Amino acid sequence: MATATDDVDVLIIGAGPAGLTTANSFNGSRLRVRLIDIKAAPLQVGRADGLKSISMEVLDSFGIGDTILKDAQPCEEIVLWNPDPKRDGVISRTMTIPDRVEELGKAREVTLDQGQIERVMVENLYKHGSVRVSWNTQPVALHTDLSRIDDPEAYPSTLTVQNTETGIRETIRAKYVVGGDGAHSWLRKYLKIGFSGDLTDSTWGVMNLVPKTNFPDIRKVFVVHSKVGTVMGVPRENKLVRLYISMDGGTRHTSIKAQNIAPEEILEAAQAILAPYTLEASRIPWSSAYNVGQRVADEFARYDRIFLAGDAVHTHSPKAGQGMNTSIQDGYNIGWKLRYVLEQKADRGLLSTYQSERRPVAQALIDFDKAYLEYFARKDITHDEFLDAYLAGQAFTTGIHIQYPPSLLVRPVSTKSQPRAVKLAPGKRLPDFQMVNQSDAVPIQAYHRFTSHGRFRLLVFPGDLSQGVTFSRYIQLGEWLASSLAPSSGLEIITIHAAKRGYVELLDLHPVFRPWSDEEGWDYWCVYADDESYHKGHGRVYERLGISKEEGLLVLLRPDGYISLTCGFEKAGSLVDFFKELKPKSRTRPGATGGGRQSNL
């Protein structure tokens, strides 16, 4: 029997990467947000370990990227090994590849134990105190009142949760529910949402170990194809190495039961593949085995009130290191949208973009993973085939080619107008870049400055403000923004100009670009220069983004770093149109009227 009740704006089930990212999206908010997890505490060790640059940008926006980075292991080189064609039973190094994607302009990935990452994310929640975290708590029942799902102030979902230690039950009424409760998701099963795809594929072992070996590339990312199988190694923090080992030798015997595979068997398989090099384990902190499953949920959302994220809606092999990373992106996507709808009283229709944006990404990942895993499992693969696949995988896993479709949140550039920024596009993520603060000359990366606060940002690229015509155009924009846009939608305005920093005085700029607070004075962190820094070089922002210093550009940036629209100064009115369409509209769902109908989902 329930002994307590709680009303929340958002209930998050599961404190894994998806749930913790969703929860951290509410830091600094006054909304009532609750996070529950069946575990007694954050994950201690094991599971995923690779963080791509796009995920590091998310963590940067939460203010914890540097904390995680200082303990992480950078990945700089990838080495491929194959059977030596001239010596039977011998493997030889065939190529060394920089672990680099030029378009990123920075490191592609680092590795760190998922448990350590999650602990930092949980500590960040405790630090801000915006989200209530309840451990040892599991959901046991859910009811949704369909007659109230279109009322923005209603709490249509009622969940019964139980403390696994005391057995005490509690009733939680929620406006929105997010399930990030893993591949065996209680919420997905309770909603009877299909999980389509292959349940078993090939069998792999994975372990973290401190190796004692004469294999020369043990501290690099390496892939060894031998006649008896494949092993992939990833360097980790604190002398650890993560190994992924094919346990079926590429024969894809799905009859092998992963749960019956002991750590000693995984190590023996790795030793056989690396022979004649030797490998011993000084210690093995964690190991596991699994049958690869590649599945995507049929739905990511129900009624735009209940959402699923992370492994709850997509599972795949860990070879490309996308499980935790895609989960983080799912959580970031739904987190800011829920916060914006609740805080800005925006149209709930924008929540439907969660499924339309994230499900195609998940499906593309599964399709990629199937082909990628095939390259790992095949014995007859040639060096050139594997190299091509690996390089394609490098680019795919960065996420830089993701482009969300046109929607309420993504407005494509008119085909009648010429693109003003050849490297930017609505629906794609803004590349990271270095800019220099106008007031104190301190350089900063964009995603360190663009903290997660649930608001849109207008990035103003005026060009060279030392030029009279450019400066006049910029001042006129400031006057227009002050009268037409700045007070609405909680918009934050950031300027990145192309003049020498010494040629510009902050107090000469329109006040809309340097907001005043009676408590704290001028905001000195809203104007930046694309200029040389004293110690970290030149960010060359305009060149990197393909923006003309003569014409300038306006970029409307979503809270998750994706571009909503781009336009010239003369088309600034499109910003008003954008936010006007985000205002709430009357929404009536067929059959949603009547007296308190309940759905036991």
C-alpha positions in Angstrom: 0.0 0.0 0.0 1.2 3.5 -0.9 2.1 5.5 2.2 3.2 8.8 0.5 2.5 10.9 -2.5 4.5 13.3 -4.6 3.7 15.6 -7.5 6.5 16.3 -10.0 7.0 18.0 -13.3 9.3 15.3 -14.6 9.9 11.7 -13.3 13.0 10.1 -14.7 13.4 6.3 -14.3 16.9 5.0 -14.5 20.2 6.6 -13.4 22.3 5.5 -16.4 23.8 7.7 -19.0 20.4 8.6 -20.6 18.6 9.3 -17.3 21.5 11.2 -15.7 21.9 13.4 -18.8 18.2 14.1 -18.8 18.4 15.0 -15.0 21.4 17.2 -15.4 19.5 19.2 -18.1 17.4 20.6 -15.2 20.2 21.9 -13.1 19.5 25.4 -12.0 15.8 25.0 -12.7 13.0 25.5 -10.1 10.9 22.7 -11.6 10.1 19.6 -9.6 12.2 16.8 -11.0 12.7 13.3 -9.5 15.2 10.6 -10.5 14.7 7.0 -9.3 16.9 4.0 -9.8 16.7 0.4 -8.5 20.4 0.4 -7.7 21.6 1.3 -4.2 24.2 3.8 -5.6 25.8 4.8 -8.9 27.4 2.1 -11.0 30.9 1.2 -9.6 32.7 -0.4 -12.5 32.3 -1.8 -16.0 30.1 -1.4 -19.0 30.9 1.4 -21.5 34.0 3.5 -21.5 34.3 5.6 -24.7 33.3 9.2 -24.8 33.2 10.9 -28.2 33.9 14.6 -28.6 30.1 15.4 -29.0 29.5 13.8 -25.6 32.3 15.7 -24.0 30.6 18.9 -25.3 27.5 17.9 -23.5 29.4 17.3 -20.3 31.2 20.6 -20.8 27.8 22.3 -21.0 27.0 20.8 -17.6 30.2 22.2 -16.2 31.8 18.7 -15.6 33.7 18.1 -18.8 37.1 19.1 -17.3 36.5 16.9 -14.2 36.0 13.9 -16.4 38.7 14.8 -18.9 41.5 15.0 -16.2 41.0 11.3 -15.3 40.3 10.0 -18.9 42.7 8.4 -21.3 43.1 10.1 -24.7 43.0 7.9 -27.8 45.6 9.2 -30.4 46.4 6.2 -32.6 44.7 3.2 -34.1 46.8 0.2 -35.1 45.6 -2.6 -37.4 47.2 -6.1 -37.3 46.6 -9.1 -39.7 48.0 -12.5 -40.3 51.4 -12.3 -41.9 51.1 -13.5 -45.5 54.6 -14.8 -45.5 54.8 -16.5 -42.0 52.2 -18.9 -40.9 50.8 -18.4 -37.4 52.3 -14.9 -37.1 50.5 -11.6 -37.0 52.0 -8.4 -38.2 51.2 -4.7 -37.9 49.8 -3.4 -41.2 48.9 0.2 -40.6 48.9 3.0 -38.0 46.1 5.5 -38.3 45.7 8.8 -36.4 42.6 8.7 -34.3 41.5 12.0 -35.8 38.7 13.5 -37.8 39.8 16.8 -39.3 36.4 18.4 -39.2 36.3 18.2 -35.4 39.3 20.3 -34.8 40.0 18.5 -31.6 40.4 15.0 -30.1 37.8 12.5 -31.3 37.5 10.4 -28.1 38.7 9.6 -24.7 38.1 6.6 -22.5 37.0 6.4 -18.8 35.0 3.8 -16.9 31.3 4.4 -17.2 30.9 4.1 -13.4 33.3 7.0 -12.8 31.5 9.1 -15.4 28.1 8.4 -13.8 29.5 9.2 -10.3 30.6 12.7 -11.5 27.1 13.2 -13.1 25.4 12.2 -9.9 27.7 14.5 -7.8 26.7 17.3 -10.2 23.1 16.7 -9.4 23.8 16.8 -5.7 25.8 20.0 -6.1 23.0 21.9 -7.8 20.2 20.4 -5.8 17.6 20.8 -8.5 16.8 17.1 -8.9 15.7 14.8 -6.1 17.5 11.4 -6.4 16.0 8.3 -4.9 18.1 5.1 -4.9 16.7 1.6 -4.2 13.5 2.6 -5.9 11.7 0.8 -8.6 8.4 1.4 -10.5 5.7 -1.2 -10.1 2.6 0.3 -11.7 1.6 3.1 -14.1 -1.8 4.7 -15.0 -2.3 7.4 -17.5 -5.4 9.6 -17.6 -6.0 10.1 -21.3 -8.6 12.8 -20.7 -5.9 15.0 -19.2 -2.9 14.5 -21.5 -3.6 17.7 -23.5 -3.9 19.9 -20.4 -0.4 21.4 -19.9 -0.9 21.9 -16.2 -2.2 18.3 -15.5 -0.4 15.4 -14.0 -1.8 12.6 -16.3 0.7 9.9 -15.3 0.4 8.2 -11.9 3.2 5.8 -10.9 3.5 3.5 -7.9 7.1 3.0 -6.9 8.6 0.8 -4.2 11.6 1.0 -2.0 13.5 -2.3 -2.5 14.9 -2.2 1.0 11.9 -1.2 3.1 9.1 -2.4 0.8 7.4 1.0 1.3 5.4 2.2 -1.7 4.8 5.7 -2.9 2.5 7.3 -5.4 4.1 9.8 -7.8 2.0 12.0 -10.1 4.0 13.3 -13.0 3.4 15.7 -15.9 6.1 13.9 -17.9 7.9 10.6 -17.5 11.3 9.6 -19.0 12.4 6.0 -19.0 16.2 5.5 -19.3 16.0 2.2 -17.5 18.2 0.1 -19.8 17.8 -2.7 -22.4 15.4 -4.6 -20.1 13.3 -1.4 -19.6 10.4 -1.9 -17.2 8.7 1.2 -18.7 9.0 -0.1 -22.3 7.6 -3.5 -21.4 4.8 -1.9 -19.3 3.8 0.2 -22.3 4.0 -2.9 -24.5 6.2 -1.1 -27.0 7.8 -3.5 -29.5 11.6 -3.9 -29.6 12.4 -4.9 -33.2 15.5 -6.5 -34.5 17.9 -9.4 -34.0 18.0 -10.9 -30.5 21.3 -12.7 -31.0 24.1 -12.4 -33.5 27.6 -13.3 -32.4 29.2 -13.9 -29.0 31.8 -11.5 -27.6 33.7 -11.3 -24.3 34.8 -8.0 -22.8 37.2 -7.4 -19.9 39.1 -4.7 -18.2 42.6 -5.8 -17.2 46.0 -4.6 -16.3 48.1 -6.4 -18.9 51.5 -8.0 -18.7 52.5 -8.5 -22.3 55.1 -8.2 -25.0 52.5 -7.0 -27.6 54.0 -3.7 -28.7 50.7 -1.7 -29.2 48.9 -2.5 -26.0 48.6 1.3 -25.1 47.0 2.1 -28.4 43.6 1.4 -29.9 44.3 -1.8 -31.8 42.4 -4.3 -33.8 44.0 -7.7 -34.4 42.6 -10.1 -37.0 44.1 -13.6 -36.8 43.1 -16.9 -38.1 41.4 -17.8 -34.9 39.4 -14.6 -34.3 39.4 -10.9 -33.6 40.4 -8.8 -30.6 40.0 -5.1 -30.2 42.0 -3.2 -27.5 41.3 0.2 -26.0 43.7 1.9 -23.6 42.1 3.1 -20.4 42.9 5.1 -17.3 45.1 3.8 -14.4 47.1 1.2 -16.5 43.9 -0.6 -17.6 43.1 -1.9 -21.1 39.7 -2.8 -22.3 39.6 -5.9 -24.6 36.7 -7.0 -26.9 37.2 -10.6 -28.0 35.2 -12.7 -30.5 34.3 -15.9 -28.6 33.0 -17.8 -31.6 35.9 -17.1 -33.9 33.6 -15.3 -36.3 31.5 -18.4 -36.9 28.5 -16.7 -35.3 27.4 -19.7 -33.1 24.4 -18.1 -31.4 24.1 -21.3 -29.4 27.0 -20.1 -27.2 25.5 -18.9 -23.9 27.2 -15.7 -22.9 26.3 -16.2 -19.2 28.3 -19.4 -19.1 31.6 -17.8 -20.3 34.1 -17.4 -17.5 36.8 -14.6 -17.4 39.5 -17.2 -17.8 37.9 -18.3 -21.1 37.8 -14.7 -22.4 41.5 -14.2 -21.5 42.4 -17.5 -23.2 40.6 -16.4 -26.4 42.6 -13.2 -26.4 45.8 -15.0 -25.8 45.1 -17.3 -28.8 44.4 -14.4 -31.1 47.5 -12.4 -30.1 49.9 -15.4 -30.4 52.8 -15.6 -30.7 52.8 -12.5 -28.4 52.1 -13.3 -24.8 49.4 -11.8 -22.6 48.8 -12.2 -18.8 46.6 -10.3 -16.5 48.0 -8.6 -13.4 44.4 -8.1 -12.4 40.9 -8.2 -13.9 38.6 -5.6 -12.2 35.7 -6.5 -14.5 34.6 -8.8 -17.3 31.5 -9.9 -19.1 30.2 -11.7 -22.1 27.2 -11.1 -24.3 25.4 -12.1 -27.4 25.1 -9.1 -29.7 21.5 -7.9 -30.2 20.7 -5.1 -32.6 17.2 -3.7 -31.9 15.2 -0.5 -32.1 12.0 0.3 -30.2 8.9 0.8 -32.3 8.1 4.0 -30.4 10.3 6.5 -28.5 7.3 8.4 -27.0 3.7 7.8 -26.0 1.2 10.8 -26.1 4.1 13.2 -25.9 3.9 12.6 -22.1 6.0 9.5 -21.7 9.4 9.1 -23.3 12.1 6.4 -23.6 15.8 7.0 -24.1 19.1 5.2 -24.3 19.3 1.4 -24.2 15.6 1.3 -23.4 15.0 2.0 -27.1 18.2 0.8 -28.9 20.8 -1.9 -28.4 23.8 -2.8 -30.5 27.4 -4.0 -30.2 29.9 -1.9 -28.4 32.5 -2.0 -31.2 31.9 1.6 -32.3 31.6 2.9 -28.7 28.1 4.4 -29.3 26.0 2.9 -26.6 26.7 5.5 -23.8 27.3 8.3 -26.4 23.9 7.8 -28.1 22.2 7.5 -24.7 23.7 10.8 -23.7 22.5 12.5 -26.8 19.0 11.0 -26.3 18.8 12.4 -22.8 20.2 15.8 -23.9 17.5 16.0 -26.6 14.5 15.3 -24.5 15.9 17.0 -21.4 16.1 20.5 -22.8 12.7 20.1 -24.6 10.9 19.2 -21.5 12.6 22.0 -19.6 11.7 24.6 -22.3 8.1 23.5 -22.6 7.7 23.7 -18.8 9.6 26.9 -18.1 8.7 28.9 -21.2 5.1 27.6 -21.4 5.8 26.7 -25.0 3.7 24.6 -27.4 3.9 20.9 -26.4 4.0 20.1 -30.1 7.8 20.6 -30.0 8.0 17.4 -27.8 7.0 15.3 -30.8 10.3 16.2 -32.4 12.1 13.9 -29.9 10.9 10.8 -31.7 11.2 12.3 -35.2 14.8 13.3 -34.5 16.2 10.5 -32.3 14.6 7.4 -33.8 16.2 7.8 -37.2 19.5 8.3 -35.5 19.1 5.0 -33.6 18.0 3.2 -36.8 21.0 4.5 -38.7 23.3 3.4 -35.8 21.8 -0.1 -35.9 22.3 -0.3 -39.7 25.9 0.9 -39.3 26.5 -1.5 -36.4 25.4 -4.5 -38.4 27.8 -3.8 -41.2 30.6 -2.8 -38.8 30.3 -5.9 -36.7 30.4 -8.0 -39.9 33.8 -6.6 -40.6 35.0 -7.6 -37.2 33.6 -11.1 -37.4 34.7 -12.0 -40.9 37.9 -14.1 -41.3 38.2 -13.4 -45.0 38.2 -9.7 -44.8 41.1 -7.9 -46.6 43.2 -5.2 -45.0 41.8 -2.5 -47.4 38.2 -3.5 -46.7 38.7 -3.3 -43.0 40.6 0.1 -43.3 37.8 1.6 -45.3 35.2 0.4 -42.8 37.2 1.7 -39.9 37.7 5.1 -41.4 34.0 5.3 -42.2 33.3 4.4 -38.6 35.5 7.1 -37.3 33.5 9.8 -39.2 30.1 8.2 -38.3 30.7 7.9 -34.6 31.5 11.6 -34.2 27.9 12.5 -34.9 28.9 15.5 -37.1 26.9 14.3 -40.0 23.7 14.0 -38.1 21.1 16.5 -39.5 17.7 16.6 -37.9 14.8 17.0 -40.4 12.7 20.2 -40.8 10.3 20.8 -38.0 9.0 23.3 -35.5 12.6 23.5 -34.3 14.5 23.3 -37.5 13.9 25.8 -40.3 15.7 25.0 -43.5 17.4 27.8 -45.5 15.2 28.9 -48.4 16.4 27.5 -51.7 15.9 30.9 -53.2 18.7 32.4 -51.1 22.3 31.7 -51.3 23.8 30.1 -48.2 25.7 32.6 -46.1 27.7 30.0 -44.1 28.8 27.1 -46.2 29.7 25.0 -43.2 26.5 25.5 -41.2 23.1 24.1 -41.8 19.8 24.1 -39.8 19.4 20.7 -38.1 23.1 20.1 -37.8 25.2 20.6 -34.7 27.3 23.8 -34.3 31.0 22.9 -34.5 33.0 23.7 -31.4 35.4 26.6 -31.7 37.7 28.9 -29.6 36.7 32.6 -29.1 38.3 35.3 -27.0 36.4 37.3 -24.4 36.1 40.9 -25.3 36.5 42.2 -21.7 39.3 40.1 -20.3 41.1 38.5 -23.3 40.5 35.0 -21.9 40.0 32.3 -24.6 37.2 29.8 -24.2 35.7 26.9 -26.2 32.1 27.5 -27.3 30.6 24.6 -25.4 32.4 25.6 -22.2 30.6 29.0 -22.5 27.3 27.6 -23.8 26.2 26.2 -20.4 23.1 24.1 -20.3 20.2 26.3 -19.1 17.3 25.3 -21.3 17.2 28.5 -23.4 17.8 29.3 -27.0 20.9 31.4 -27.9 21.1 33.9 -30.7 24.7 33.9 -32.0 25.4 37.2 -33.7 28.3 37.2 -36.1 28.4 40.9 -37.2 31.8 40.7 -39.0 34.5 43.3 -38.5 33.1 45.9 -36.1 36.1 48.2 -36.7 34.4 49.0 -40.1 31.8 51.8 -39.9 29.2 50.1 -42.1 29.4 46.9 -40.2 29.2 48.7 -36.8 26.2 50.7 -37.9 24.4 47.5 -39.0 25.2 45.9 -35.7 23.8 48.8 -33.7 20.6 48.8 -35.8 20.2 45.1 -35.0 20.6 45.9 -31.3 17.8 48.5 -31.5 15.5 46.0 -33.3 16.3 43.2 -30.9 15.5 45.4 -27.9 12.1 46.3 -29.2 11.1 43.1 -31.0 12.7 40.0 -29.6 15.0 40.2 -26.5 12.4 40.2 -23.8 10.7 37.0 -25.2 11.5 33.3 -25.0 14.3 33.7 -22.5 16.7 34.3 -25.4 20.4 34.7 -24.7 22.3 36.8 -27.2 26.0 36.1 -27.8 28.2 38.2 -30.1 31.3 36.9 -31.9 32.8 39.7 -33.9 35.8 39.5 -36.4 37.6 42.8 -35.5 40.8 43.0 -33.5 39.7 43.0 -29.9 41.6 46.2 -29.2 39.5 48.0 -31.8 36.3 47.4 -30.0 35.0 48.9 -26.7 32.4 46.9 -24.9 30.5 50.0 -23.6 30.2 51.4 -27.1 27.9 48.5 -28.0 24.1 48.5 -27.8 23.0 47.5 -24.2 21.1 44.5 -25.6 24.5 42.9 -26.4 25.8 43.5 -22.8 22.8 43.2 -20.5 22.7 45.1 -17.3 21.7 43.7 -13.9 21.0 46.0 -10.9 22.6 43.3 -8.7 25.7 42.4 -10.7 26.2 45.2 -13.3 27.1 44.6 -16.9 27.4 41.1 -18.2 30.9 40.8 -19.5 30.5 37.3 -20.9 28.2 38.0 -23.9 30.7 39.5 -26.4 33.7 37.7 -27.9 36.2 38.3 -30.6 37.5 35.9 -33.3 41.0 37.1 -32.6 44.5 35.9 -31.5 44.7 34.8 -27.9 47.9 35.3 -25.9 48.6 31.6 -25.2 46.2 29.4 -27.3 46.5 30.8 -30.8 43.7 31.9 -33.1 40.3 30.2 -33.2 39.6 31.4 -36.8 35.9 31.1 -36.1 34.6 32.8 -39.2 36.9 30.6 -41.4 36.0 27.5 -39.5 32.2 28.1 -39.9 32.4 29.6 -43.4 30.9 32.9 -42.4 31.6 36.1 -44.5 33.2 38.9 -42.4 31.5 41.4 -44.8 28.0 40.0 -44.6 27.8 38.5 -41.2 25.3 36.0 -40.0 22.6 35.3 -37.3 22.5 31.7 -36.0 19.7 30.6 -33.7 21.1 27.8 -31.6 18.9 25.3 -29.7 19.8 24.5 -26.1 21.4 21.2 -27.3 23.8 22.9 -29.7 21.9 22.1 -32.9 21.1 24.9 -35.3 17.4 26.0 -35.6 17.9 28.6 -38.4 20.5 30.8 -40.0 19.8 34.2 -41.7 21.3 37.5 -42.7 20.7 40.6 -40.7 18.0 41.8 -43.2 16.0 38.6 -42.4 16.1 39.0 -38.7 12.3 39.1 -38.7 12.3 35.3 -39.2 13.4 35.1 -35.5 10.1 36.6 -34.5 8.2 34.2 -36.7 10.1 31.3 -35.1 9.3 32.1 -31.5 5.7 33.0 -32.4 5.2 29.4 -33.7 6.6 28.0 -30.4 3.8 29.7 -28.4 1.2 27.2 -27.1 -1.7 26.3 -29.4 -5.0 24.7 -28.6 -4.5 20.9 -28.9 -7.5 18.6 -28.8 -6.9 14.9 -29.2 -9.7 12.9 -30.7 -11.5 11.0 -28.1 -9.7 12.8 -25.3 -12.8 14.4 -23.8 -15.0 12.9 -21.2 -15.0 12.1 -17.5 -11.6 11.1 -16.2 -10.9 8.0 -18.5 -7.9 6.0 -17.3 -5.6 3.9 -19.3 -3.7 1.1 -17.6 -0.8 1.2 -20.1 
